[in-house]
Amino acid sequence: MKTEKPPPAEEQAETQKRILVIEDQELNRKVVRIVLQSKGYTVVEATDATEALASLEDAIPQLILMDIALPGQSGEDLTRRIKANLAWVDIPIIALTAAAMSGDRERILKAGCDDYLSKPIDIKVLVERVETHIKRTNK
């Protein structure tokens, strides 16, 4: 019976700090990247569903920040696809969206997102939510 060695500690730490940001607007990605990198996270970026799924195939992040208004496939539909995959179902997804009308939050959470932040994003709240979800998944 062959057993695999666990990955090196630095590789485990890297995985535990990886966040996938799925956002089509460059300025929004840049702001989120700068803030999260300053907190020690590795930020992987995708601008649409195709890039996001390819990134997930490469390495599973500890958390996903999901823009809901993506080109092509919506963030809601992409969230459903991610949550339907057994390898990815437990990755927390925080929706980042300008959709702040009555019922939007409920609809987005029903699609499978674990949390919801409306744009413009309050950086302090973003960091708090990211840290809360990552701590929850590390238990």
PyRosetta script that sets phi, psi and omega in degrees:
from pyrosetta import init, pose_from_sequence

init()
pose = pose_from_sequence("MKTEKPPPAEEQAETQKRILVIEDQELNRKVVRIVLQSKGYTVVEATDATEALASLEDAIPQLILMDIALPGQSGEDLTRRIKANLAWVDIPIIALTAAAMSGDRERILKAGCDDYLSKPIDIKVLVERVETHIKRTNK")
pose.set_psi(1, 124.5)
pose.set_omega(1, -177.9)
pose.set_phi(2, -92.6)
pose.set_psi(2, 132.7)
pose.set_omega(2, 175.7)
pose.set_phi(3, -116.7)
pose.set_psi(3, 144.4)
pose.set_omega(3, 179.9)
pose.set_phi(4, -93.4)
pose.set_psi(4, 142.0)
pose.set_omega(4, 174.4)
pose.set_phi(5, -71.7)
pose.set_psi(5, 144.2)
pose.set_omega(5, 174.5)
pose.set_phi(6, -66.3)
pose.set_psi(6, 154.1)
pose.set_omega(6, 179.2)
pose.set_phi(7, -63.3)
pose.set_psi(7, 156.0)
pose.set_omega(7, 178.1)
pose.set_phi(8, -57.6)
pose.set_psi(8, 154.7)
pose.set_omega(8, -176.2)
pose.set_phi(9, -56.1)
pose.set_psi(9, -39.8)
pose.set_omega(9, -178.8)
pose.set_phi(10, -67.0)
pose.set_psi(10, -33.3)
pose.set_omega(10, 177.1)
pose.set_phi(11, -69.8)
pose.set_psi(11, -39.6)
pose.set_omega(11, 176.8)
pose.set_phi(12, -63.3)
pose.set_psi(12, -43.4)
pose.set_omega(12, 179.2)
pose.set_phi(13, -62.2)
pose.set_psi(13, -40.4)
pose.set_omega(13, 179.2)
pose.set_phi(14, -60.5)
pose.set_psi(14, -46.2)
pose.set_omega(14, 179.4)
pose.set_phi(15, -63.2)
pose.set_psi(15, -39.1)
pose.set_omega(15, -177.8)
pose.set_phi(16, -69.8)
pose.set_psi(16, -15.3)
pose.set_omega(16, -177.8)
pose.set_phi(17, -112.0)
pose.set_psi(17, 10.0)
pose.set_omega(17, -175.7)
pose.set_phi(18, -87.7)
pose.set_psi(18, 128.8)
pose.set_omega(18, 176.9)
pose.set_phi(19, -124.7)
pose.set_psi(19, 129.0)
pose.set_omega(19, 175.7)
pose.set_phi(20, -94.3)
pose.set_psi(20, 120.9)
pose.set_omega(20, 178.2)
pose.set_phi(21, -106.4)
pose.set_psi(21, 115.6)
pose.set_omega(21, 179.9)
pose.set_phi(22, -107.7)
pose.set_psi(22, 104.1)
pose.set_omega(22, -172.1)
pose.set_phi(23, -155.4)
pose.set_psi(23, 129.3)
pose.set_omega(23, -177.8)
pose.set_phi(24, -86.1)
pose.set_psi(24, -17.3)
pose.set_omega(24, -179.3)
pose.set_phi(25, -89.4)
pose.set_psi(25, 119.4)
pose.set_omega(25, -175.5)
pose.set_phi(26, -58.4)
pose.set_psi(26, -43.5)
pose.set_omega(26, -178.4)
pose.set_phi(27, -62.1)
pose.set_psi(27, -42.1)
pose.set_omega(27, 178.4)
pose.set_phi(28, -62.9)
pose.set_psi(28, -42.7)
pose.set_omega(28, 177.7)
pose.set_phi(29, -61.8)
pose.set_psi(29, -43.2)
pose.set_omega(29, -177.7)
pose.set_phi(30, -61.8)
pose.set_psi(30, -46.6)
pose.set_omega(30, -179.8)
pose.set_phi(31, -60.8)
pose.set_psi(31, -48.8)
pose.set_omega(31, -179.5)
pose.set_phi(32, -62.3)
pose.set_psi(32, -42.9)
pose.set_omega(32, -180.0)
pose.set_phi(33, -60.4)
pose.set_psi(33, -48.7)
pose.set_omega(33, -178.5)
pose.set_phi(34, -60.6)
pose.set_psi(34, -45.5)
pose.set_omega(34, -178.4)
pose.set_phi(35, -64.6)
pose.set_psi(35, -48.2)
pose.set_omega(35, -176.0)
pose.set_phi(36, -71.2)
pose.set_psi(36, -36.9)
pose.set_omega(36, 177.1)
pose.set_phi(37, -64.6)
pose.set_psi(37, -34.4)
pose.set_omega(37, 178.2)
pose.set_phi(38, -66.2)
pose.set_psi(38, -19.7)
pose.set_omega(38, 177.4)
pose.set_phi(39, -96.1)
pose.set_psi(39, 5.8)
pose.set_omega(39, 175.6)
pose.set_phi(40, 93.7)
pose.set_psi(40, 7.9)
pose.set_omega(40, -179.6)
pose.set_phi(41, -88.1)
pose.set_psi(41, 149.6)
pose.set_omega(41, 170.3)
pose.set_phi(42, -91.7)
pose.set_psi(42, 124.1)
pose.set_omega(42, -177.2)
pose.set_phi(43, -107.4)
pose.set_psi(43, 124.5)
pose.set_omega(43, 174.7)
pose.set_phi(44, -110.1)
pose.set_psi(44, 135.0)
pose.set_omega(44, -173.7)
pose.set_phi(45, -115.4)
pose.set_psi(45, 145.5)
pose.set_omega(45, 173.6)
pose.set_phi(46, -139.8)
pose.set_psi(46, 144.7)
pose.set_omega(46, -178.4)
pose.set_phi(47, -104.0)
pose.set_psi(47, -8.9)
pose.set_omega(47, 179.4)
pose.set_phi(48, -158.2)
pose.set_psi(48, 179.7)
pose.set_omega(48, -176.4)
pose.set_phi(49, -62.9)
pose.set_psi(49, -39.6)
pose.set_omega(49, -178.4)
pose.set_phi(50, -62.0)
pose.set_psi(50, -47.9)
pose.set_omega(50, 178.2)
pose.set_phi(51, -64.2)
pose.set_psi(51, -39.2)
pose.set_omega(51, -178.8)
pose.set_phi(52, -63.5)
pose.set_psi(52, -46.1)
pose.set_omega(52, -179.3)
pose.set_phi(53, -65.7)
pose.set_psi(53, -37.9)
pose.set_omega(53, 177.1)
pose.set_phi(54, -63.9)
pose.set_psi(54, -40.2)
pose.set_omega(54, 178.6)
pose.set_phi(55, -64.6)
pose.set_psi(55, -41.3)
pose.set_omega(55, 178.6)
pose.set_phi(56, -64.3)
pose.set_psi(56, -34.3)
pose.set_omega(56, 177.1)
pose.set_phi(57, -67.4)
pose.set_psi(57, -33.5)
pose.set_omega(57, -179.0)
pose.set_phi(58, -72.8)
pose.set_psi(58, -47.5)
pose.set_omega(58, -176.4)
pose.set_phi(59, -158.8)
pose.set_psi(59, 136.4)
pose.set_omega(59, -179.3)
pose.set_phi(60, -83.4)
pose.set_psi(60, 121.6)
pose.set_omega(60, 177.8)
pose.set_phi(61, -79.0)
pose.set_psi(61, 166.8)
pose.set_omega(61, 177.0)
pose.set_phi(62, -83.9)
pose.set_psi(62, -19.5)
pose.set_omega(62, -177.9)
pose.set_phi(63, -158.6)
pose.set_psi(63, 151.4)
pose.set_omega(63, 176.4)
pose.set_phi(64, -122.2)
pose.set_psi(64, 133.5)
pose.set_omega(64, 168.9)
pose.set_phi(65, -104.0)
pose.set_psi(65, 119.5)
pose.set_omega(65, -169.5)
pose.set_phi(66, -116.7)
pose.set_psi(66, 115.0)
pose.set_omega(66, 169.3)
pose.set_phi(67, -71.0)
pose.set_psi(67, 137.5)
pose.set_omega(67, -178.6)
pose.set_phi(68, -84.2)
pose.set_psi(68, -33.7)
pose.set_omega(68, -178.9)
pose.set_phi(69, -94.6)
pose.set_psi(69, 77.1)
pose.set_omega(69, 178.8)
pose.set_phi(70, -97.4)
pose.set_psi(70, 152.9)
pose.set_omega(70, 174.3)
pose.set_phi(71, -70.2)
pose.set_psi(71, 146.2)
pose.set_omega(71, -179.2)
pose.set_phi(72, 78.1)
pose.set_psi(72, -106.1)
pose.set_omega(72, -179.8)
pose.set_phi(73, -86.7)
pose.set_psi(73, 131.5)
pose.set_omega(73, -178.6)
pose.set_phi(74, -67.5)
pose.set_psi(74, 159.3)
pose.set_omega(74, 175.8)
pose.set_phi(75, -62.1)
pose.set_psi(75, -32.5)
pose.set_omega(75, 177.0)
pose.set_phi(76, -64.8)
pose.set_psi(76, -46.8)
pose.set_omega(76, 179.4)
pose.set_phi(77, -65.5)
pose.set_psi(77, -39.7)
pose.set_omega(77, 178.1)
pose.set_phi(78, -64.3)
pose.set_psi(78, -39.7)
pose.set_omega(78, 176.9)
pose.set_phi(79, -59.9)
pose.set_psi(79, -44.6)
pose.set_omega(79, 178.2)
pose.set_phi(80, -59.4)
pose.set_psi(80, -42.4)
pose.set_omega(80, 179.4)
pose.set_phi(81, -63.2)
pose.set_psi(81, -43.9)
pose.set_omega(81, -179.7)
pose.set_phi(82, -63.6)
pose.set_psi(82, -46.8)
pose.set_omega(82, -177.1)
pose.set_phi(83, -70.0)
pose.set_psi(83, -19.2)
pose.set_omega(83, 177.8)
pose.set_phi(84, -80.3)
pose.set_psi(84, -12.7)
pose.set_omega(84, -179.4)
pose.set_phi(85, -92.8)
pose.set_psi(85, 121.0)
pose.set_omega(85, -176.9)
pose.set_phi(86, -59.6)
pose.set_psi(86, -28.1)
pose.set_omega(86, 179.5)
pose.set_phi(87, -73.8)
pose.set_psi(87, -20.6)
pose.set_omega(87, -174.0)
pose.set_phi(88, -117.1)
pose.set_psi(88, -6.9)
pose.set_omega(88, -171.2)
pose.set_phi(89, -57.0)
pose.set_psi(89, -30.2)
pose.set_omega(89, -176.1)
pose.set_phi(90, -90.1)
pose.set_psi(90, -0.8)
pose.set_omega(90, 178.3)
pose.set_phi(91, -73.5)
pose.set_psi(91, 122.2)
pose.set_omega(91, 177.6)
pose.set_phi(92, -67.0)
pose.set_psi(92, 140.2)
pose.set_omega(92, 178.2)
pose.set_phi(93, -122.7)
pose.set_psi(93, 123.5)
pose.set_omega(93, 175.2)
pose.set_phi(94, -106.5)
pose.set_psi(94, 120.5)
pose.set_omega(94, 178.0)
pose.set_phi(95, -76.3)
pose.set_psi(95, 134.9)
pose.set_omega(95, 172.3)
pose.set_phi(96, -116.9)
pose.set_psi(96, 116.2)
pose.set_omega(96, -172.4)
pose.set_phi(97, -151.6)
pose.set_psi(97, 151.3)
pose.set_omega(97, 173.1)
pose.set_phi(98, -86.4)
pose.set_psi(98, -7.3)
pose.set_omega(98, 179.7)
pose.set_phi(99, -73.4)
pose.set_psi(99, 102.9)
pose.set_omega(99, -176.7)
pose.set_phi(100, -128.8)
pose.set_psi(100, 25.0)
pose.set_omega(100, 178.3)
pose.set_phi(101, -81.6)
pose.set_psi(101, 164.4)
pose.set_omega(101, 178.5)
pose.set_phi(102, -56.5)
pose.set_psi(102, 127.5)
pose.set_omega(102, 178.3)
pose.set_phi(103, 93.5)
pose.set_psi(103, -16.8)
pose.set_omega(103, -178.8)
pose.set_phi(104, -63.0)
pose.set_psi(104, -46.5)
pose.set_omega(104, -178.9)
pose.set_phi(105, -57.6)
pose.set_psi(105, -48.4)
pose.set_omega(105, -178.5)
pose.set_phi(106, -62.5)
pose.set_psi(106, -42.2)
pose.set_omega(106, -179.5)
pose.set_phi(107, -63.7)
pose.set_psi(107, -42.4)
pose.set_omega(107, -178.4)
pose.set_phi(108, -68.4)
pose.set_psi(108, -42.2)
pose.set_omega(108, 177.1)
pose.set_phi(109, -65.6)
pose.set_psi(109, -37.1)
pose.set_omega(109, 178.4)
pose.set_phi(110, -64.7)
pose.set_psi(110, -29.2)
pose.set_omega(110, 178.2)
pose.set_phi(111, -69.3)
pose.set_psi(111, -15.7)
pose.set_omega(111, 176.6)
pose.set_phi(112, 124.6)
pose.set_psi(112, -4.8)
pose.set_omega(112, 177.4)
pose.set_phi(113, -67.1)
pose.set_psi(113, 145.4)
pose.set_omega(113, -178.1)
pose.set_phi(114, -90.3)
pose.set_psi(114, -16.5)
pose.set_omega(114, -178.8)
pose.set_phi(115, -158.2)
pose.set_psi(115, 172.8)
pose.set_omega(115, -171.9)
pose.set_phi(116, -149.5)
pose.set_psi(116, 127.6)
pose.set_omega(116, 173.6)
pose.set_phi(117, -127.7)
pose.set_psi(117, 131.0)
pose.set_omega(117, 179.0)
pose.set_phi(118, -90.9)
pose.set_psi(118, 147.2)
pose.set_omega(118, 177.9)
pose.set_phi(119, -85.5)
pose.set_psi(119, 149.3)
pose.set_omega(119, -1.5)
pose.set_phi(120, -68.3)
pose.set_psi(120, 143.1)
pose.set_omega(120, -174.8)
pose.set_phi(121, -77.0)
pose.set_psi(121, 131.8)
pose.set_omega(121, 171.1)
pose.set_phi(122, -82.2)
pose.set_psi(122, 114.0)
pose.set_omega(122, -173.8)
pose.set_phi(123, -58.0)
pose.set_psi(123, -42.2)
pose.set_omega(123, -179.5)
pose.set_phi(124, -62.1)
pose.set_psi(124, -43.8)
pose.set_omega(124, 179.0)
pose.set_phi(125, -65.9)
pose.set_psi(125, -40.2)
pose.set_omega(125, 178.3)
pose.set_phi(126, -57.7)
pose.set_psi(126, -50.4)
pose.set_omega(126, -179.0)
pose.set_phi(127, -61.8)
pose.set_psi(127, -43.2)
pose.set_omega(127, 178.8)
pose.set_phi(128, -60.0)
pose.set_psi(128, -44.9)
pose.set_omega(128, -178.8)
pose.set_phi(129, -67.2)
pose.set_psi(129, -42.6)
pose.set_omega(129, 178.0)
pose.set_phi(130, -58.2)
pose.set_psi(130, -50.4)
pose.set_omega(130, -178.2)
pose.set_phi(131, -63.4)
pose.set_psi(131, -38.6)
pose.set_omega(131, 177.6)
pose.set_phi(132, -60.5)
pose.set_psi(132, -48.1)
pose.set_omega(132, -178.1)
pose.set_phi(133, -68.9)
pose.set_psi(133, -36.3)
pose.set_omega(133, 179.8)
pose.set_phi(134, -69.6)
pose.set_psi(134, -40.6)
pose.set_omega(134, 177.1)
pose.set_phi(135, -61.5)
pose.set_psi(135, -39.6)
pose.set_omega(135, -179.4)
pose.set_phi(136, -63.7)
pose.set_psi(136, -39.1)
pose.set_omega(136, -179.1)
pose.set_phi(137, -77.4)
pose.set_psi(137, -19.0)
pose.set_omega(137, 179.5)
pose.set_phi(138, -82.4)
pose.set_psi(138, -5.8)
pose.set_omega(138, -178.2)
pose.set_phi(139, -77.2)
pose.dump_pdb("model.pdb")
